[in-house]
Amino acid sequence: MVLRQKRHDKLLQAVIPSAGPYGEGYRLISRPIVFKLCCLTIDQCRITKYEQMNLLSKHETRRRLLRGMSDSDMLSGQVAHWFQSPQGEAVLRAEKEAIHAALEKLFGYHILQLGFSEEHSVIEQSPVGHKIIFSPSFRSGSTRAVANNEDLPLTSDSIDVVVIHHALDFAANSHRVLREATRVLRPGGHMFIVGFNPYSYWGFWKLFKRKKNIPWRGKFISKGRVSDWLKLLDLHIDSISYGLHFMPVKISKLLSHAESLENFGNKLHSPLGGVYFIHCIKQAMPITPILSKWRGLRARPSVMPAAENVRAKIKIH
């Protein structure tokens, strides 16, 4: 609908096309109706958070349309391409070492990794036998099952260990991903969450970067907010640690010292690391009926005869 505003004296009127019993034409409407129509147009044009995250440039949109790729395909490809860069390789190497130190002590039957890059696994050194990694979209030549992180094709209480590898940072609905991961985790199971820390050098660097590039396209959800979500889902936080203590640069010479800086930051237990590692356990509260152990009292008569238990003595003269 196209509104052409005209001002006649002190009354704001608008001319809009209309169809009535007299055929197509135009009619005038007053200021309050114009205000309501403008609000309605703004509401219809308002884009959601999901669409804001997936806004692409003109060239990327054209390339996506030519290839017939969806938003999930583009995001997965960008994340996988970033992990292959020198910066992404340094990040993945540091995260693998931190996750492996925690996973090597856990055993079970099934372990699940949730993320946006099925090509890069962080659970390959886990002692758990069955490892599950879903692909966000179908790809020719891929042998992994396709599933959405917000709607997992798994039964409830069936997974022993769940590793959320930056899935909350790039998901359209991060809270829904966390709820779904909690649903499939068995009572007493372990969950590891890896997310970018907004209160770090990496979070400060994001303010000066383009938001459509990886990893600056992520949400960078704070540790406190994730902790509140975990409490609502009855997940007990066991430990919190930090990683990525080196600067977010792309120069190979500087990234060669990333390992030494990582070890130095871990010794200091610095909370300014680029990522946080949250280890939590699913609490199971058994619902058992509480039966009363009180014994019923025997009814007592309210009136007792006076001659009860009294021996009568009769004297014969």
Phi and psi restraints in degrees (value plus and minus 20) as a CYANA .aco file:
   2 VAL   PHI    -129.7   -89.7
   2 VAL   PSI     102.5   142.5
   3 LEU   PHI    -123.8   -83.8
   3 LEU   PSI     107.9   147.9
   4 ARG   PHI    -131.0   -91.0
   4 ARG   PSI      87.0   127.0
   5 GLN   PHI    -102.5   -62.5
   5 GLN   PSI     119.0   159.0
   6 LYS   PHI    -153.4  -113.4
   6 LYS   PSI     124.3   164.3
   7 ARG   PHI    -131.5   -91.5
   7 ARG   PSI      97.1   137.1
   8 HIS   PHI    -134.2   -94.2
   8 HIS   PSI      86.1   126.1
   9 ASP   PHI      38.3    78.3
   9 ASP   PSI    -137.5   -97.5
  10 LYS   PHI    -124.2   -84.2
  10 LYS   PSI     -15.9    24.1
  11 LEU   PHI    -128.6   -88.6
  11 LEU   PSI     103.5   143.5
  12 LEU   PHI    -106.3   -66.3
  12 LEU   PSI     102.8   142.8
  13 GLN   PHI    -146.1  -106.1
  13 GLN   PSI     141.5   181.5
  14 ALA   PHI    -154.2  -114.2
  14 ALA   PSI     126.6   166.6
  15 VAL   PHI    -129.9   -89.9
  15 VAL   PSI      99.5   139.5
  16 ILE   PHI    -148.2  -108.2
  16 ILE   PSI     129.8   169.8
  17 PRO   PHI     -90.5   -50.5
  17 PRO   PSI     121.1   161.1
  18 SER   PHI    -163.6  -123.6
  18 SER   PSI     134.1   174.1
  19 ALA   PHI    -144.5  -104.5
  19 ALA   PSI     106.7   146.7
  20 GLY   PHI    -162.5  -122.5
  20 GLY   PSI    -183.3  -143.3
  21 PRO   PHI     -88.1   -48.1
  21 PRO   PSI     -37.0     3.0
  22 TYR   PHI    -119.5   -79.5
  22 TYR   PSI      -5.3    34.7
  23 GLY   PHI      72.5   112.5
  23 GLY   PSI    -198.4  -158.4
  24 GLU   PHI     -92.7   -52.7
  24 GLU   PSI     120.2   160.2
  25 GLY   PHI    -190.4  -150.4
  25 GLY   PSI    -171.9  -131.9
  26 TYR   PHI    -153.5  -113.5
  26 TYR   PSI     132.7   172.7
  27 ARG   PHI    -161.1  -121.1
  27 ARG   PSI     141.4   181.4
  28 LEU   PHI    -123.1   -83.1
  28 LEU   PSI     121.9   161.9
  29 ILE   PHI    -148.5  -108.5
  29 ILE   PSI     136.3   176.3
  30 SER   PHI    -108.7   -68.7
  30 SER   PSI     159.3   199.3
  31 ARG   PHI     -82.8   -42.8
  31 ARG   PSI     -67.1   -27.1
  32 PRO   PHI     -78.3   -38.3
  32 PRO   PSI     -58.4   -18.4
  33 ILE   PHI     -89.5   -49.5
  33 ILE   PSI     -56.5   -16.5
  34 VAL   PHI     -82.1   -42.1
  34 VAL   PSI     -60.7   -20.7
  35 PHE   PHI     -83.5   -43.5
  35 PHE   PSI     -61.8   -21.8
  36 LYS   PHI     -86.8   -46.8
  36 LYS   PSI     -60.2   -20.2
  37 LEU   PHI     -85.9   -45.9
  37 LEU   PSI     -57.9   -17.9
  38 CYS   PHI     -85.5   -45.5
  38 CYS   PSI     -60.9   -20.9
  39 CYS   PHI     -84.1   -44.1
  39 CYS   PSI     -59.2   -19.2
  40 LEU   PHI     -85.2   -45.2
  40 LEU   PSI     -59.1   -19.1
  41 THR   PHI     -86.8   -46.8
  41 THR   PSI     -58.5   -18.5
  42 ILE   PHI     -86.3   -46.3
  42 ILE   PSI     -60.5   -20.5
  43 ASP   PHI     -83.9   -43.9
  43 ASP   PSI     -57.9   -17.9
  44 GLN   PHI     -90.8   -50.8
  44 GLN   PSI     -50.9   -10.9
  45 CYS   PHI    -109.0   -69.0
  45 CYS   PSI     -25.4    14.6
  46 ARG   PHI     -90.6   -50.6
  46 ARG   PSI     112.1   152.1
  47 ILE   PHI    -120.5   -80.5
  47 ILE   PSI     128.5   168.5
  48 THR   PHI    -100.6   -60.6
  48 THR   PSI     152.4   192.4
  49 LYS   PHI     -84.7   -44.7
  49 LYS   PSI     -54.2   -14.2
  50 TYR   PHI     -84.5   -44.5
  50 TYR   PSI     -61.2   -21.2
  51 GLU   PHI     -91.4   -51.4
  51 GLU   PSI     -51.7   -11.7
  52 GLN   PHI     -85.9   -45.9
  52 GLN   PSI     -56.0   -16.0
  53 MET   PHI     -89.7   -49.7
  53 MET   PSI     -47.6    -7.6
  54 ASN   PHI    -122.7   -82.7
  54 ASN   PSI      -1.5    38.5
  55 LEU   PHI     -90.7   -50.7
  55 LEU   PSI     107.8   147.8
  56 LEU   PHI    -138.0   -98.0
  56 LEU   PSI     142.8   182.8
  57 SER   PHI     -93.9   -53.9
  57 SER   PSI     154.0   194.0
  58 LYS   PHI     -85.0   -45.0
  58 LYS   PSI     -61.8   -21.8
  59 HIS   PHI     -90.7   -50.7
  59 HIS   PSI     -58.7   -18.7
  60 GLU   PHI     -88.5   -48.5
  60 GLU   PSI     -57.0   -17.0
  61 THR   PHI     -84.2   -44.2
  61 THR   PSI     -62.1   -22.1
  62 ARG   PHI     -84.2   -44.2
  62 ARG   PSI     -61.5   -21.5
  63 ARG   PHI     -85.9   -45.9
  63 ARG   PSI     -57.7   -17.7
  64 ARG   PHI     -86.6   -46.6
  64 ARG   PSI     -60.4   -20.4
  65 LEU   PHI     -87.5   -47.5
  65 LEU   PSI     -57.6   -17.6
  66 LEU   PHI     -87.1   -47.1
  66 LEU   PSI     -57.1   -17.1
  67 ARG   PHI    -105.8   -65.8
  67 ARG   PSI     -32.6     7.4
  68 GLY   PHI      50.1    90.1
  68 GLY   PSI      14.3    54.3
  69 MET   PHI    -117.8   -77.8
  69 MET   PSI     124.2   164.2
  70 SER   PHI    -108.1   -68.1
  70 SER   PSI     157.8   197.8
  71 ASP   PHI     -86.1   -46.1
  71 ASP   PSI     -58.9   -18.9
  72 SER   PHI     -84.8   -44.8
  72 SER   PSI     -56.1   -16.1
  73 ASP   PHI     -85.3   -45.3
  73 ASP   PSI     -63.8   -23.8
  74 MET   PHI     -84.1   -44.1
  74 MET   PSI     -63.7   -23.7
  75 LEU   PHI     -85.9   -45.9
  75 LEU   PSI     -63.5   -23.5
  76 SER   PHI     -83.0   -43.0
  76 SER   PSI     -60.4   -20.4
  77 GLY   PHI     -86.5   -46.5
  77 GLY   PSI     -57.8   -17.8
  78 GLN   PHI     -87.5   -47.5
  78 GLN   PSI     -61.4   -21.4
  79 VAL   PHI     -85.3   -45.3
  79 VAL   PSI     -63.8   -23.8
  80 ALA   PHI     -84.2   -44.2
  80 ALA   PSI     -59.1   -19.1
  81 HIS   PHI     -86.8   -46.8
  81 HIS   PSI     -56.2   -16.2
  82 TRP   PHI     -89.7   -49.7
  82 TRP   PSI     -57.5   -17.5
  83 PHE   PHI     -86.9   -46.9
  83 PHE   PSI     -37.9     2.1
  84 GLN   PHI    -108.1   -68.1
  84 GLN   PSI     -30.9     9.1
  85 SER   PHI     -98.0   -58.0
  85 SER   PSI     143.7   183.7
  86 PRO   PHI     -77.6   -37.6
  86 PRO   PSI     -59.6   -19.6
  87 GLN   PHI     -87.1   -47.1
  87 GLN   PSI     -64.5   -24.5
  88 GLY   PHI     -85.4   -45.4
  88 GLY   PSI     -56.1   -16.1
  89 GLU   PHI     -85.1   -45.1
  89 GLU   PSI     -59.6   -19.6
  90 ALA   PHI     -85.9   -45.9
  90 ALA   PSI     -59.5   -19.5
  91 VAL   PHI     -85.7   -45.7
  91 VAL   PSI     -66.1   -26.1
  92 LEU   PHI     -85.6   -45.6
  92 LEU   PSI     -56.2   -16.2
  93 ARG   PHI     -85.9   -45.9
  93 ARG   PSI     -63.7   -23.7
  94 ALA   PHI     -87.4   -47.4
  94 ALA   PSI     -58.0   -18.0
  95 GLU   PHI     -90.1   -50.1
  95 GLU   PSI     -57.2   -17.2
  96 LYS   PHI     -82.5   -42.5
  96 LYS   PSI     -61.6   -21.6
  97 GLU   PHI     -84.9   -44.9
  97 GLU   PSI     -60.6   -20.6
  98 ALA   PHI     -89.5   -49.5
  98 ALA   PSI     -60.6   -20.6
  99 ILE   PHI     -91.6   -51.6
  99 ILE   PSI     -58.7   -18.7
 100 HIS   PHI     -85.0   -45.0
 100 HIS   PSI     -55.1   -15.1
 101 ALA   PHI     -83.5   -43.5
 101 ALA   PSI     -48.1    -8.1
 102 ALA   PHI    -110.6   -70.6
 102 ALA   PSI     -53.8   -13.8
 103 LEU   PHI     -98.7   -58.7
 103 LEU   PSI     -42.7    -2.7
 104 GLU   PHI     -87.8   -47.8
 104 GLU   PSI     -34.3     5.7
 105 LYS   PHI    -117.5   -77.5
 105 LYS   PSI     -19.8    20.2
 106 LEU   PHI    -131.1   -91.1
 106 LEU   PSI     120.6   160.6
 107 PHE   PHI    -148.8  -108.8
 107 PHE   PSI     141.0   181.0
 108 GLY   PHI     149.7   189.7
 108 GLY   PSI    -183.5  -143.5
 109 TYR   PHI    -124.6   -84.6
 109 TYR   PSI     -56.0   -16.0
 110 HIS   PHI    -155.0  -115.0
 110 HIS   PSI     118.9   158.9
 111 ILE   PHI    -152.3  -112.3
 111 ILE   PSI     117.5   157.5
 112 LEU   PHI    -143.2  -103.2
 112 LEU   PSI     115.3   155.3
 113 GLN   PHI    -134.3   -94.3
 113 GLN   PSI     106.3   146.3
 114 LEU   PHI    -130.7   -90.7
 114 LEU   PSI     104.6   144.6
 115 GLY   PHI    -187.7  -147.7
 115 GLY   PSI    -187.2  -147.2
 116 PHE   PHI    -138.7   -98.7
 116 PHE   PSI      -6.2    33.8
 117 SER   PHI    -161.7  -121.7
 117 SER   PSI      77.5   117.5
 118 GLU   PHI     -94.5   -54.5
 118 GLU   PSI     -33.4     6.6
 119 GLU   PHI     -96.5   -56.5
 119 GLU   PSI     -39.5     0.5
 120 HIS   PHI    -137.6   -97.6
 120 HIS   PSI      87.9   127.9
 121 SER   PHI    -119.0   -79.0
 121 SER   PSI     119.1   159.1
 122 VAL   PHI    -131.7   -91.7
 122 VAL   PSI     -14.3    25.7
 123 ILE   PHI    -137.4   -97.4
 123 ILE   PSI      -7.0    33.0
 124 GLU   PHI     -87.0   -47.0
 124 GLU   PSI     -45.1    -5.1
 125 GLN   PHI    -116.4   -76.4
 125 GLN   PSI      -9.2    30.8
 126 SER   PHI     -93.3   -53.3
 126 SER   PSI     122.4   162.4
 127 PRO   PHI     -93.1   -53.1
 127 PRO   PSI     -28.5    11.5
 128 VAL   PHI     -88.5   -48.5
 128 VAL   PSI     115.1   155.1
 129 GLY   PHI     -90.6   -50.6
 129 GLY   PSI     -72.9   -32.9
 130 HIS   PHI    -112.5   -72.5
 130 HIS   PSI      93.5   133.5
 131 LYS   PHI    -127.7   -87.7
 131 LYS   PSI     110.1   150.1
 132 ILE   PHI    -139.0   -99.0
 132 ILE   PSI     103.8   143.8
 133 ILE   PHI    -157.1  -117.1
 133 ILE   PSI      99.0   139.0
 134 PHE   PHI    -111.6   -71.6
 134 PHE   PSI     133.3   173.3
 135 SER   PHI    -116.9   -76.9
 135 SER   PSI     115.9   155.9
 136 PRO   PHI     -89.5   -49.5
 136 PRO   PSI     -39.5     0.5
 137 SER   PHI    -174.8  -134.8
 137 SER   PSI     143.4   183.4
 138 PHE   PHI     -95.5   -55.5
 138 PHE   PSI     115.2   155.2
 139 ARG   PHI    -156.0  -116.0
 139 ARG   PSI     120.2   160.2
 140 SER   PHI     -88.1   -48.1
 140 SER   PSI     111.6   151.6
 141 GLY   PHI      70.5   110.5
 141 GLY   PSI     -29.7    10.3
 142 SER   PHI    -103.4   -63.4
 142 SER   PSI     118.6   158.6
 143 THR   PHI    -121.9   -81.9
 143 THR   PSI     -17.0    23.0
 144 ARG   PHI    -110.0   -70.0
 144 ARG   PSI     129.7   169.7
 145 ALA   PHI     -92.0   -52.0
 145 ALA   PSI     129.1   169.1
 146 VAL   PHI    -118.2   -78.2
 146 VAL   PSI     109.7   149.7
 147 ALA   PHI    -177.6  -137.6
 147 ALA   PSI     136.8   176.8
 148 ASN   PHI    -116.7   -76.7
 148 ASN   PSI     116.5   156.5
 149 ASN   PHI     -84.2   -44.2
 149 ASN   PSI     -42.3    -2.3
 150 GLU   PHI    -108.4   -68.4
 150 GLU   PSI     -25.5    14.5
 151 ASP   PHI    -171.0  -131.0
 151 ASP   PSI      62.2   102.2
 152 LEU   PHI    -100.6   -60.6
 152 LEU   PSI     117.6   157.6
 153 PRO   PHI    -104.2   -64.2
 153 PRO   PSI      32.6    72.6
 154 LEU   PHI    -148.7  -108.7
 154 LEU   PSI     130.1   170.1
 155 THR   PHI     -95.1   -55.1
 155 THR   PSI     138.2   178.2
 156 SER   PHI     -90.5   -50.5
 156 SER   PSI     125.8   165.8
 157 ASP   PHI      36.4    76.4
 157 ASP   PSI      27.9    67.9
 158 SER   PHI    -142.4  -102.4
 158 SER   PSI     -30.7     9.3
 159 ILE   PHI    -130.3   -90.3
 159 ILE   PSI     117.7   157.7
 160 ASP   PHI    -104.1   -64.1
 160 ASP   PSI     -59.6   -19.6
 161 VAL   PHI    -156.3  -116.3
 161 VAL   PSI     114.4   154.4
 162 VAL   PHI    -144.1  -104.1
 162 VAL   PSI     107.7   147.7
 163 VAL   PHI    -135.0   -95.0
 163 VAL   PSI      95.3   135.3
 164 ILE   PHI    -117.6   -77.6
 164 ILE   PSI      80.4   120.4
 165 HIS   PHI    -118.3   -78.3
 165 HIS   PSI      71.9   111.9
 166 HIS   PHI      38.3    78.3
 166 HIS   PSI       0.4    40.4
 167 ALA   PHI     -91.9   -51.9
 167 ALA   PSI     -50.9   -10.9
 168 LEU   PHI     -93.6   -53.6
 168 LEU   PSI     -45.0    -5.0
 169 ASP   PHI     -94.5   -54.5
 169 ASP   PSI     -52.3   -12.3
 170 PHE   PHI    -133.7   -93.7
 170 PHE   PSI     -16.1    23.9
 171 ALA   PHI    -100.4   -60.4
 171 ALA   PSI     131.0   171.0
 172 ALA   PHI     -89.4   -49.4
 172 ALA   PSI     -58.2   -18.2
 173 ASN   PHI    -148.3  -108.3
 173 ASN   PSI      73.2   113.2
 174 SER   PHI     -86.6   -46.6
 174 SER   PSI     -58.7   -18.7
 175 HIS   PHI     -85.9   -45.9
 175 HIS   PSI     -54.9   -14.9
 176 ARG   PHI     -88.7   -48.7
 176 ARG   PSI     -56.6   -16.6
 177 VAL   PHI     -82.8   -42.8
 177 VAL   PSI     -61.4   -21.4
 178 LEU   PHI     -87.6   -47.6
 178 LEU   PSI     -58.6   -18.6
 179 ARG   PHI     -84.6   -44.6
 179 ARG   PSI     -60.3   -20.3
 180 GLU   PHI     -87.4   -47.4
 180 GLU   PSI     -58.6   -18.6
 181 ALA   PHI     -85.9   -45.9
 181 ALA   PSI     -56.4   -16.4
 182 THR   PHI     -88.9   -48.9
 182 THR   PSI     -53.6   -13.6
 183 ARG   PHI     -85.1   -45.1
 183 ARG   PSI     -63.4   -23.4
 184 VAL   PHI    -100.8   -60.8
 184 VAL   PSI     -34.4     5.6
 185 LEU   PHI     -97.3   -57.3
 185 LEU   PSI     113.7   153.7
 186 ARG   PHI     -94.8   -54.8
 186 ARG   PSI     137.1   177.1
 187 PRO   PHI     -80.0   -40.0
 187 PRO   PSI     109.2   149.2
 188 GLY   PHI      66.4   106.4
 188 GLY   PSI     -20.5    19.5
 189 GLY   PHI     -96.0   -56.0
 189 GLY   PSI     146.4   186.4
 190 HIS   PHI    -130.5   -90.5
 190 HIS   PSI     124.2   164.2
 191 MET   PHI    -151.9  -111.9
 191 MET   PSI     115.0   155.0
 192 PHE   PHI    -138.9   -98.9
 192 PHE   PSI     108.3   148.3
 193 ILE   PHI    -136.3   -96.3
 193 ILE   PSI     104.3   144.3
 194 VAL   PHI    -134.0   -94.0
 194 VAL   PSI      98.0   138.0
 195 GLY   PHI    -163.5  -123.5
 195 GLY   PSI     137.0   177.0
 196 PHE   PHI     -93.9   -53.9
 196 PHE   PSI     116.9   156.9
 197 ASN   PHI    -110.6   -70.6
 197 ASN   PSI      96.3   136.3
 198 PRO   PHI     -90.6   -50.6
 198 PRO   PSI     -42.3    -2.3
 199 TYR   PHI    -117.2   -77.2
 199 TYR   PSI      45.2    85.2
 200 SER   PHI    -174.8  -134.8
 200 SER   PSI    -199.1  -159.1
 201 TYR   PHI     -83.4   -43.4
 201 TYR   PSI     -54.3   -14.3
 202 TRP   PHI     -88.8   -48.8
 202 TRP   PSI     -60.0   -20.0
 203 GLY   PHI     -86.9   -46.9
 203 GLY   PSI     -57.3   -17.3
 204 PHE   PHI     -88.5   -48.5
 204 PHE   PSI     -56.0   -16.0
 205 TRP   PHI     -86.2   -46.2
 205 TRP   PSI     -48.8    -8.8
 206 LYS   PHI     -84.9   -44.9
 206 LYS   PSI     -47.2    -7.2
 207 LEU   PHI     -84.3   -44.3
 207 LEU   PSI     -43.0    -3.0
 208 PHE   PHI    -130.3   -90.3
 208 PHE   PSI      -7.8    32.2
 209 LYS   PHI    -132.8   -92.8
 209 LYS   PSI     140.6   180.6
 210 ARG   PHI     -94.8   -54.8
 210 ARG   PSI     111.1   151.1
 211 LYS   PHI     -95.5   -55.5
 211 LYS   PSI     -26.4    13.6
 212 LYS   PHI    -111.5   -71.5
 212 LYS   PSI     -27.2    12.8
 213 ASN   PHI    -114.0   -74.0
 213 ASN   PSI     136.9   176.9
 214 ILE   PHI    -111.5   -71.5
 214 ILE   PSI     115.1   155.1
 215 PRO   PHI    -114.0   -74.0
 215 PRO   PSI     -15.6    24.4
 216 TRP   PHI     -91.2   -51.2
 216 TRP   PSI     -29.2    10.8
 217 ARG   PHI     -96.4   -56.4
 217 ARG   PSI     -35.3     4.7
 218 GLY   PHI     -90.2   -50.2
 218 GLY   PSI     147.5   187.5
 219 LYS   PHI    -101.1   -61.1
 219 LYS   PSI     -48.1    -8.1
 220 PHE   PHI      35.2    75.2
 220 PHE   PSI      43.1    83.1
 221 ILE   PHI     -94.4   -54.4
 221 ILE   PSI     115.5   155.5
 222 SER   PHI     -90.8   -50.8
 222 SER   PSI     137.9   177.9
 223 LYS   PHI     -85.4   -45.4
 223 LYS   PSI     -57.9   -17.9
 224 GLY   PHI     -84.2   -44.2
 224 GLY   PSI     -57.9   -17.9
 225 ARG   PHI     -88.4   -48.4
 225 ARG   PSI     -60.8   -20.8
 226 VAL   PHI     -85.7   -45.7
 226 VAL   PSI     -56.4   -16.4
 227 SER   PHI     -84.2   -44.2
 227 SER   PSI     -57.5   -17.5
 228 ASP   PHI     -85.2   -45.2
 228 ASP   PSI     -59.2   -19.2
 229 TRP   PHI     -83.5   -43.5
 229 TRP   PSI     -59.5   -19.5
 230 LEU   PHI     -86.1   -46.1
 230 LEU   PSI     -56.2   -16.2
 231 LYS   PHI     -87.2   -47.2
 231 LYS   PSI     -56.4   -16.4
 232 LEU   PHI     -87.5   -47.5
 232 LEU   PSI     -47.8    -7.8
 233 LEU   PHI    -114.4   -74.4
 233 LEU   PSI      -8.4    31.6
 234 ASP   PHI      39.9    79.9
 234 ASP   PSI      23.6    63.6
 235 LEU   PHI    -129.7   -89.7
 235 LEU   PSI     103.8   143.8
 236 HIS   PHI    -108.3   -68.3
 236 HIS   PSI     104.4   144.4
 237 ILE   PHI     -98.8   -58.8
 237 ILE   PSI     100.3   140.3
 238 ASP   PHI    -109.7   -69.7
 238 ASP   PSI     -63.8   -23.8
 239 SER   PHI    -178.6  -138.6
 239 SER   PSI     136.6   176.6
 240 ILE   PHI    -155.5  -115.5
 240 ILE   PSI     107.6   147.6
 241 SER   PHI    -153.5  -113.5
 241 SER   PSI     152.3   192.3
 242 TYR   PHI    -151.2  -111.2
 242 TYR   PSI     135.7   175.7
 243 GLY   PHI    -165.4  -125.4
 243 GLY   PSI    -195.8  -155.8
 244 LEU   PHI      38.5    78.5
 244 LEU   PSI      45.6    85.6
 245 HIS   PHI    -109.0   -69.0
 245 HIS   PSI     -16.7    23.3
 246 PHE   PHI    -116.2   -76.2
 246 PHE   PSI     143.0   183.0
 247 MET   PHI     -93.1   -53.1
 247 MET   PSI     128.1   168.1
 248 PRO   PHI    -100.9   -60.9
 248 PRO   PSI      50.3    90.3
 249 VAL   PHI    -127.7   -87.7
 249 VAL   PSI     145.6   185.6
 250 LYS   PHI    -132.3   -92.3
 250 LYS   PSI     -17.2    22.8
 251 ILE   PHI     -98.0   -58.0
 251 ILE   PSI     107.7   147.7
 252 SER   PHI     -84.8   -44.8
 252 SER   PSI     -55.7   -15.7
 253 LYS   PHI     -85.4   -45.4
 253 LYS   PSI     -58.3   -18.3
 254 LEU   PHI     -94.7   -54.7
 254 LEU   PSI     -53.6   -13.6
 255 LEU   PHI     -91.0   -51.0
 255 LEU   PSI     -37.8     2.2
 256 SER   PHI     -87.0   -47.0
 256 SER   PSI     -42.3    -2.3
 257 HIS   PHI    -115.7   -75.7
 257 HIS   PSI      -9.4    30.6
 258 ALA   PHI     -85.1   -45.1
 258 ALA   PSI     -57.0   -17.0
 259 GLU   PHI     -86.2   -46.2
 259 GLU   PSI     -61.7   -21.7
 260 SER   PHI     -87.7   -47.7
 260 SER   PSI     -59.0   -19.0
 261 LEU   PHI     -86.9   -46.9
 261 LEU   PSI     -53.4   -13.4
 262 GLU   PHI     -86.7   -46.7
 262 GLU   PSI     -62.2   -22.2
 263 ASN   PHI     -86.7   -46.7
 263 ASN   PSI     -57.6   -17.6
 264 PHE   PHI     -87.1   -47.1
 264 PHE   PSI     -61.2   -21.2
 265 GLY   PHI     -87.5   -47.5
 265 GLY   PSI     -54.6   -14.6
 266 ASN   PHI     -88.7   -48.7
 266 ASN   PSI     -53.9   -13.9
 267 LYS   PHI     -88.3   -48.3
 267 LYS   PSI     -54.8   -14.8
 268 LEU   PHI    -102.6   -62.6
 268 LEU   PSI     -31.0     9.0
 269 HIS   PHI      34.3    74.3
 269 HIS   PSI      27.9    67.9
 270 SER   PHI     -91.8   -51.8
 270 SER   PSI     111.7   151.7
 271 PRO   PHI    -104.7   -64.7
 271 PRO   PSI     -11.9    28.1
 272 LEU   PHI    -118.3   -78.3
 272 LEU   PSI       0.2    40.2
 273 GLY   PHI     -88.4   -48.4
 273 GLY   PSI     133.5   173.5
 274 GLY   PHI     -87.9   -47.9
 274 GLY   PSI     -43.8    -3.8
 275 VAL   PHI    -152.2  -112.2
 275 VAL   PSI     137.8   177.8
 276 TYR   PHI    -139.7   -99.7
 276 TYR   PSI     129.6   169.6
 277 PHE   PHI    -139.0   -99.0
 277 PHE   PSI      93.5   133.5
 278 ILE   PHI    -127.4   -87.4
 278 ILE   PSI     101.9   141.9
 279 HIS   PHI    -127.4   -87.4
 279 HIS   PSI      99.0   139.0
 280 CYS   PHI    -153.0  -113.0
 280 CYS   PSI     141.9   181.9
 281 ILE   PHI    -147.7  -107.7
 281 ILE   PSI     117.1   157.1
 282 LYS   PHI     -98.6   -58.6
 282 LYS   PSI     102.0   142.0
 283 GLN   PHI    -108.4   -68.4
 283 GLN   PSI     114.5   154.5
 284 ALA   PHI    -136.3   -96.3
 284 ALA   PSI      96.7   136.7
 285 MET   PHI    -119.8   -79.8
 285 MET   PSI      86.4   126.4
 286 PRO   PHI     -87.4   -47.4
 286 PRO   PSI     116.2   156.2
 287 ILE   PHI    -119.0   -79.0
 287 ILE   PSI      80.7   120.7
 288 THR   PHI    -140.0  -100.0
 288 THR   PSI     116.5   156.5
 289 PRO   PHI     -89.5   -49.5
 289 PRO   PSI     119.3   159.3
 290 ILE   PHI    -116.5   -76.5
 290 ILE   PSI      90.8   130.8
 291 LEU   PHI    -111.8   -71.8
 291 LEU   PSI     121.7   161.7
 292 SER   PHI     -95.6   -55.6
 292 SER   PSI     115.3   155.3
 293 LYS   PHI    -123.3   -83.3
 293 LYS   PSI     -10.8    29.2
 294 TRP   PHI     -94.0   -54.0
 294 TRP   PSI     120.5   160.5
 295 ARG   PHI    -115.0   -75.0
 295 ARG   PSI     120.6   160.6
 296 GLY   PHI     -88.7   -48.7
 296 GLY   PSI     120.7   160.7
 297 LEU   PHI    -102.2   -62.2
 297 LEU   PSI     119.9   159.9
 298 ARG   PHI     -95.3   -55.3
 298 ARG   PSI     119.8   159.8
 299 ALA   PHI     -88.8   -48.8
 299 ALA   PSI     117.7   157.7
 300 ARG   PHI    -130.6   -90.6
 300 ARG   PSI     118.7   158.7
 301 PRO   PHI     -86.9   -46.9
 301 PRO   PSI     121.8   161.8
 302 SER   PHI     -96.0   -56.0
 302 SER   PSI     -46.5    -6.5
 303 VAL   PHI    -146.2  -106.2
 303 VAL   PSI     106.9   146.9
 304 MET   PHI    -130.2   -90.2
 304 MET   PSI     117.3   157.3
 305 PRO   PHI     -84.8   -44.8
 305 PRO   PSI     124.1   164.1
 306 ALA   PHI     -91.1   -51.1
 306 ALA   PSI     -47.4    -7.4
 307 ALA   PHI    -108.2   -68.2
 307 ALA   PSI     -14.7    25.3
 308 GLU   PHI     -92.0   -52.0
 308 GLU   PSI     118.6   158.6
 309 ASN   PHI      38.6    78.6
 309 ASN   PSI       5.4    45.4
 310 VAL   PHI    -136.8   -96.8
 310 VAL   PSI     106.6   146.6
 311 ARG   PHI    -107.8   -67.8
 311 ARG   PSI     106.1   146.1
 312 ALA   PHI    -108.2   -68.2
 312 ALA   PSI     112.8   152.8
 313 LYS   PHI    -129.4   -89.4
 313 LYS   PSI     100.2   140.2
 314 ILE   PHI    -130.2   -90.2
 314 ILE   PSI     105.5   145.5
 315 LYS   PHI    -124.7   -84.7
 315 LYS   PSI     113.1   153.1
 316 ILE   PHI    -128.4   -88.4
 316 ILE   PSI     102.8   142.8
